[in-house]
Each structure stands twice: as structure tokens, then as C-alpha cells.
């Protein structure tokens, strides 16, 4: 292997401070678990191992045949033997490389199938994790497990494991052949190897340090690009006229990156001189000692023998250096598997019941019985919450920010599970229902509407892939969005943009309502569906919601009085407890939490509507509404 290659290997042969601090504990159960992913492909793996062994041995034969070419062909002046040995050497070399191609293909095939299995298992496992997992873990870390960590497993299979085996076989075979050729020269050759390895690792250490600095600089550049070239980032740069400032900042970091890249590419040039010198010392010593043995001690050693030993010594440099660095690769490989297994082993908080029960009916009746819930041990979110929503009716849940309103509705489709008490759907504890059936029976329109980057049609069909054109149009009409769709050049096939950025908040919300209607759920939940919208958008959504809740079992979480008044009953939540419940007029007269919310939020929002000019009579009408 060329000295440069050794230095590059050395650059990878050092652990970062983080890797040193987080070295995984390698145990037999961990090894068995890793091997379990190879088990389905054991036949292919056996062929790979056989190919590696044969290829490694065949790779050394040309070096051995060189001795015979010199002794029997050249010095012996036997042309026929010379041609035969040359052809055999070429054939062996070709055969070795041919086997290597087959081994490489099969090795990659195994690695790709293992990563395929692991990605599928990881994705399925993550899909089963509760909402708590996604709110408490960094999204980038989750994606890293799915992408780079599992891709790293491919490198472990195709590179680390096969490299260990190939280098070990090559080294053992080379040493055996050298000692069979001449034990004295073999020992001399062994003594030279450290002279090559030590400077290689010194050069690698210098290069590794520069690589780390270069990576930090690269991360800084990526950070600038992510911040300033995103939609929101570019808008901020333009509004504050910071184009030149951001350009100069990027230019400075980019210049630093160039300097580091140049230093990295030139690093170790003085070491290279030493390495190349030492790599030449080994053969010279073998020639010197071999020559002395032949000339002074009348040894039966031949020129061909010395040539074979020199060739084998050269073949040993690469495997020795690689195996000296293998501890680092091994630790990194084990760390990859450990990180992946950590995610595999995370318990599924919300799982399917072993024997799901059928619901008593399909009306969408919801009942909370003495429900307690908290996201962590520090703060109780819900305390002894009990209420019942009969099929065909609607309730509005109101309360101050952070009182637990959204948490209550998240418990119904089992985005989280209660800590004590019960949530019943159509008379059956939601934990005893088939999870798929439960979630298909519930439709939620949330405050933060999420649309996929596709067409309006694709986003609607996500709820019901079998929906007909007529059903799509009907859902859009009910959601009060059909007029908008008709005005689009491509109608339902108009693109909504990333996360629906091409649409206004009201338009996204109404598309979200249409999508839920296509799902045709037994229970419909509106979670702040008109929050943070202008009065015109709010009115359009309200016009869509009113007839819907009149015909479906519905729960409404809202801070708009018009939305609240559409419900059959109002539940007031404060600090995780139901403190009041009843009709609007009676709750206002009580002078409690609802009265305070009415005076500070609902009434204020009502008065701020541009199209609404309040009079004493109109305000009284709202107060007296039953």
C-alpha cells in the first residue's frame, strides 16, 4: 500500500474527545445482536468469507512466483519456464481480482439488505412511538438515526469486518511464507515494520486534527446556509437589508475553509519523506543481510528468495497499519450499533392492546372518568377530570392558556395515555380498542395545520385515497373552500407549496377541514381552528364549522365567542381541573373563571371585529343566549 494511503488511514485512526467519552461497552449479547442481522444472509456471508480467503491467498502468489521467475526463468535461462510462470502469475492476479469483484458485489448486496431491514424496522418502530417521544427528542437526532447511522452500518459490513478478515489472512499468510523462505530474513523484515508505522500514525494525527477543524468550519458554513437561504431567513435578510453583511460573513468562513483544506492536503509532507525513506529501508536491509548470507556464509539462499521476501514485506505494510488502527474502527462500529439499538429498545408507550374490544356503537360518545395526566413528574397537567359527551352533541372546552385543554383531546386518540382514570370512546376504554379503528373514528383540525408539499387533491386524498371527484368537491364545499379551489388555474391539482406556504392561514385551515370531512369520523375535534386568523378568514371557517358540528359529535377548543356559542355545552378548565360547566348565559352570570375569560378575551375579540358594531342590545343577546 502506498505511504499516502497509510497516512489517510492514520487520519481516521484517532477518536474524538466525544467518542472517547462515549465508548460503548462491548459485550457478548451486543455481538450476538449484531450477528442476528447477518443471520438471514449467512449463506451469502459464507461465500463472501470464502472469497476473501481465496482472494487474499491468491493475491500473495504472484509475489511467491516472482522468486521462481527470477531463479528458474531468468537466471536458469529457461524461456519456456519463464513464459509459463509469467502466464500463471498473470492468471492468478486476474483470478484474484475477479474473485474480489464477486466478493465486493456480494458484500455490498448483504450490506444493502441489512440496512434495508434496519431502516424498515426503525421506521416502523418510530411510527409506533407516542407523541411524547417526538416532542421530547430532537428531530435532527431522529433523522440521523434513520440515515447516517444506518448508512454507517453499511460501511461496517462492507469495510470494517471484511478489512479485518482480509488483512489478517494476508498478514498471516505473508508471515508464514516469509519464515518458510528464510527465518532470519523474516525476522529482519519484522523489525523494519514499526519504522514505517510510527511516522504514518504521527502524520495521521496531524491530519486528523486539521480534519476536525475543517469539519467545524464546514458545520459553520452549513449553519449560515441553512439560516440565510431558508424562506424565513431570506425574508429577514431582505427586510433588514443585510445581504452584504451576510455575504461578507459567508466569504470569511469560506476563506477559512479553503485555508484549512490546503493545510489538510499538504499536512504530513515532511512525514511523507520519512515514510518513503523507511519504506525503502526494509528492502535494502533484506538485500544487505541476504547478500551477506549468500556471499559470506555460503547460504543456499537465492536471488529469487530475497526478491520474494522483499515483495511479501511490501505487501505487509498496509495490513499491519490497518490492523493497528482497527481498534478505532471497531469502537466506532460498536457505537453505531449501540446508538441504533438504543432507539430500537425505547419502549412503545402507546401500543395496540393484545385483545382489542369492539365498540358498543359508532356514535362517537366520549367520557372522561377521573382522569389524571402529566408529561413529567414535575407538573400535573390534568387532575380528576370527568365529563361525558353524548353522541350527536357538541361541547366547547375553554380556559386560560396552559390549562390542559389540548392535552384533554390528545388523550382521546391515544396520542398519550392517561396515568389514572379512564377515557372511554363509545363506552369502551380507548386502551382496549384497536388503535387503528380508534384513530380512524376521530378527526382533528388543529391550530397548526400541516399540509404536505403536493397538490390540494393529494392532501385531501391523504384522508381517503378512494374518494371520488364528487366526494372531493362536496368536502370542499362543506369546508367553504370550493370557491377558492375553482379560482386556481389547476383547480384541485394546484400546488400548495412546502407546508402549504402558498396558501393563507384561512385557506390551509379550510383545506384541513375538508380533509377531515373526507375521513368521515364519528367524532370531530376542532382545536383552536380559528386561532390567529383575521376576521374574514375566521368567519369563513366559522361558516364551515357551524353546519358540521350541528350534525356530528364534536369537541371545540376555542377562544372565539362565536365558536363557543355553537356548542351544546361549555366546559371551563383551569389548572387542569374542570371548574365550571353549563350554557354561556348562566356561566357569565356566575362571575367565575368563564366570566373573567369572557370579559378579557371573548368579548374583546368580538368587539374587535371590523364588521361588528356592538350595541347594548346585541351584547345582551349574546349574554342571554341559551
Secondary structure, DSSP 8 states (H G I E B T S, - for coil): --HHHHHHHHHTS---HHHHHT-----HHHHHHHHHHHHTTHHHHHHHHHHHHHHHHHHHHHHHHHHHIIIIIIITT-HHHHHHHHHHHHHHHHHHHHHHHHHHHHHHHHHHHHHHHHHHHHHHHHHHS-HHHHHHS-HHHHHHIIIIIHHHHHHIIIIIIHHHHHHHHHHHHHHHHHHHH-HHHHHHHHHHHHHHHHHHHHHHHHHHHHHHHHHHHHHHHHHHHHHHSSHHHHHHHHHTT-HHHHHHHHHHHHHHHHHHHHHHHHTTHHHHHHHHHHHHHHHHHHHHHHHHHHHHS-----HHHHHHHHHHHHHHHHHHHHHHTHHHHHHHHHHHHHHHHHHHTS--SS---TT----S-SS--EEEEEEEE-SBTTB--EEEEEEEE-TT-EEEEEESTTSSHHHHHHHHTTSS--SEEEEEETTEEGGGS-HHHHHHTEEEE-SS----SSBHHHHHHTT-TT--HHHHHHHHHHTT-HHHHHHSTTGGG-B--GGGTTS-HHHHHHHHHHHHHHHT-SEEEEESTTTT--HHHHHHHHHHHHHHHHHSEEEEE-S-HHHHHTSSEEEEEETTEEEEEE-HHHHHHHTSHHHHHIIIIIHHHHHT-TT----HHHHHHHHH--
